[in-house]
Amino acid sequence: TTKGIAKDRICMIGDALETDVTGGVRYGIDTVWVLKDGIHAPELEEYDTLEQGASAVLVAFNDKSNTGTYAQGLKLQPTCFVAHF
């Protein structure tokens, strides 16, 4: 628990894989990755669908996660993603 709140009642919502999602995963809570309103939006626009873009960006991040990112080798898998905040 965190200050009396069970971790299954807490969720990290953010746009950045390196900080927001990594922090939530490291803390052991669910994560919601916000796609179109965040720092990864330009990368996502290169793909036909949001799902394809999200998958490609996530794979690319995980491939480099052990080379100087806060993830430090942790392979991320957000609980879910949404288009907008």
Secondary structure as UniProt FT lines:
FT   TURN            3..4
FT   HELIX           7..9
FT   STRAND          11..14
FT   HELIX           17..21
FT   HELIX           22..27
FT   STRAND          30..34
FT   TURN            36..37
FT   TURN            39..40
FT   HELIX           41..44
FT   TURN            45..46
FT   HELIX           50..63
FT   TURN            64..66
FT   TURN            70..73
FT   STRAND          80..82
//
